[in-house]
């Protein structure tokens, strides 16, 4: 208890400069050959090579600013300080941000400029720094975070990812990330392979959620704003394609019955979804009610629309 009382929040304030530097170096080492995500494509970013995510060794961002469309526990009164990173380690055919994730929209900036973005979000009153699709840019992000904390950054860090994560990277984020917010997209790898080019998605997502929860536990909310913990998003797809029952069962059995799960109903056909008849419509109210009933029957008290 005494040691816990001495910890400062956000978590990244507790690491020494030397430890922070070691984490950054270890993350950059995973970029050449690249093993930053489960694809382990092996490209040498230090030689200008680019893999599935089409990302080099400079931060590549599309936009940033206070966001009021996130979960209410992230938004609070002054908004969640989102930074939208370009590129992605998934290839979702229905991605609502496909111009950013797959079509190359965005601008490369310096690590120093990214640090200034984080500080600016804090100056704007945002309750957190919300890193949207950060996985493939982890080394540059954490290097920038180190610079920003030296200049006074002191709000929680949100790792807002697709759930397709490397355990090696997640372990290097232990003690740095305050709030993990992964998607848990699929309960069936065949569906994940077809629609997101990730044939091992379910196993990798399960591993990732276990590690995230080990690090930060269930979501902790103070004065209406999240400060630490795991927040899971699950987008309900038409015709049960997301495997909602399997996803929720795993969360209940292997993570925690107190897991905060945002069951999302906002699916709509976009990008290449029209190429797949099974994805070519929005979900029905009956499909969403079925997902809510599943969560209730499993005793997931913090699952629902958020």
N, C-alpha and C positions, 0 to 999 in steps of 0.2 A: 504493500500500500504506500509506503514512504517513497519507493522508487517511482511508482505511478504518479504520485503527487508532484514529483519534481519534473515530470515530462511537460513540455510545452506543446501547445497546439497552434497551428498546424504541425503535423508530425515531422515535416522536413526541417523544422527549426532545431530539432534535437541532434541532427547529424553534425559531426565536426566537418570542417572544411576538407580535411584530408580524406575522411570517409566519403564525402560527397564526390570528391575528385576521383576516387577509386571506382565509384559506381559509374560515373560518366565514362571513364576509360574502358570499363568492362562492357558497357553498352556499345561504344564505338567498335570494340573488338568483334562484337556480334554482327556488325554491318559489313565485314570484309574477311572471309566470305559471309554473305548475309544469312543469318539465322534468327532474325528478329521476330519472325512469326512461324507458325507450324509449316509453312511451305518450304522453309529452309532452301531457298532457291540457289544459294551459294554464289550470287554475283558479288563482284568486288566493287562496292560503291566508291572506294578510294581510287579506283581506276576509271571512274566515270560510267561503270556498267550499271544498268537498271533492270530490275526484275519485274515481277507481276504488278507491284504497286507503282512502278515507274518513278521512283523517288531516289534522289541522290543523297548528298550529305549536307545539304542546306535546308533550313526550315522552308516549307512550301505551304503557304496558307491562302485561303480564299477571302476570309473576312473575320472580324471580331467585333464584340460589343455586348452590352447588356441584353440578355434574352429573357423574355417573359413567357415563353411558350413551353418551358421545361416543367418538370414536376414542381408542385408548389413548395416543397421542402427545399428545393434548390433556388427557386426564384425569390422567395421572401418578399421584401418590400422593394428592393432596389435592383433585382434581376440577377441572373446567373451570368457570370462573365465568360461567355463562350468564345473560343477560338476554333474556327473551322479549318481543319488541315486538309490539304488536297491529296488526292490519291487514296488508295485503300488496299488492304490485303485480302478483301473479298470482292467478288464480282457479281453482286446481286442484280438480277435482271429487272427487279422492281424497285431499285433504289430511288428514293425521293430526292436525293441530292446527287444524282448521277452526273450532272455537269461538273461537280467538284470532285467526286470520287473516281469517275471513270473517263471523263472527257478532257481533263487537264486544266480546268478553270482554276486560276490562282496565280500567285506570284512568289518566287523564291526571295527570301530575305536573309539577313544575317542572324546569327544566334543572339547577338547584342540587341538587334531590333526586336526579336521575339521577347527578350527579357523586358524591354521597354513596354511592349504590348501588355504583358502581365501586370506590370506596375500601373499602367494607365487604367486597366480594368479595376484595379483596387482603388485608384483615385476617383473613379466614377461611382464608387460606392457598392460595387458588385459584392455579393456575399461569398463568391468562390471564383476560382479560375477553372473553367470547364473545358477540358481538352477534347474536342470532338474528332473522333477517328485518329487517335494518336499513335497506335501500335507501331506502324512502320516508320515513325519519326521519333521514336523514343530517345535515341542518343542526343539529338539536337534539343529536344524539349527539356530534358533533365539538365543539360548543360546550361540552357537559358534560365531554368528555374534556380540553379545555383547562383547565377549572376543576379537575378532578381531578388533573391532572399538577402544577399549582401547589401542591396539597396533599400531594404525595408519591406519586402513582400511578406505578408503575414495572414493570408486568407487560405481556406482549405483548397486542396487540389483535387479535382474530379477527373478520373480516368474513364471517359465516356467512349466505350469501344464496342466492337462487333462481337465480342465473345470468342473470337478465333485467335487465341493468345499463346505465346510461348511461356512455359513454366520458368525457363531460365531468365527471361526478361522480367517476369512478374516478381521473382525472388530478388532481383536487383532493385525493384521498386518498393520493397518492403521497408517501411519506415519513411517513405517519401510521399506516397499517395494516401490521402485521407479518405476519399470516397471512391469506391469502384462502382461504375455504372455500366455493366456489360449488357448487350443484347443477349438473349438466349433464343436464337432464331428457330432452331429445328430440333425435333426429337428423332428424325430419320435421316441418316446419312445419304440415302439415295436421293431424297428431296434436296438436301444441301448441295450435293454434287450437281444436280440439274439446274438449280436456280442461283447458286452462289459460287460454283466452281470450288467447293470445299468438301471433298468426299469423306473426310474424317472429322467433320465439324462437331458432331455430338460428343465424341470422346474428348476432343480438345476443349470444348466448352465446359464439360463436366470437370476436367482437371483444373481449368482456370478458375471456375467458381469455388471449388474447394480451397484453392490457394488464396484467392481473394478474401474469402470468409475467414480463413485462418489468420490472415493479417489484420483485418479491420473489424470483424464481427458483424452483428446485426446493425442496421442503421440507427444512429443516435441523433435525435432531433432536440435542439435547445432553442427555446423562444421561437418555435415555428420554423427554424432553419436547420438543415442537416449539417453536422459537423464531422461525422465519421461513420464509416460502415459500408455495407453492401446494399446496392439498389439495383434490382434486376428488371430489365424490360423484356416483354414478350409480345410480339406483334401477332395477333390472331389473323390467320390467312384463310381464304376461302376453302371450302371442302375439307377442312381439317388438315391442310397440308403442313402446317407448322408443328404437328405432333404435340399439341398442347398438353394432352393428358400425360405423356411421357416426361415432358419438361417439368410440369408441376409436381409429378410424383418424385422425380429426382430431387427437386428443391426441398420438398417436405422431408424426404427420407435421409438425404445426405448433406444438406446444408443446414437449414433451420426452419422450424415451423413459424418462426417470427420474421422470416425473410420478407423484406419490402419488395413486392412484385407489382410492377405497373403492367396490367393487362391492357394492351392498346387495341383500340377498335378502328384506327384511322387508316387502315390499308386502302389504297386505291391503285388501279392499274396505271403505271407510268413507265418511262424508259422503254424496255423491251418486253414488258409484261404481256402486251397484246399479242406477242408471238406464241403465247402458251394459253390455250383455251381455259385451262384450269385456274389461271390467274387473271382472267380478263374481266372480272367483276369485283365490286366491293363485297365485303362480308355482309351477311344478313344479321338482323337483330337476333334471330334465333341462334345463329352461330356464336355470337358474342355472349348471349345469355348462357349458352352451354358451357363456354369457357369459365364464366363466373361461377357457375354451379359446380364445376370440377374443383375449382379453388376452394370453395366453401366446404365441399364434401371432404376435402383433404385436410381441413383445419388450418389453411393458410390465412390467418386473420388479417394480415397486412397486404393481401393480394386484391387487386381490383383496379378500377379506373382512377388514375392519379393525375 
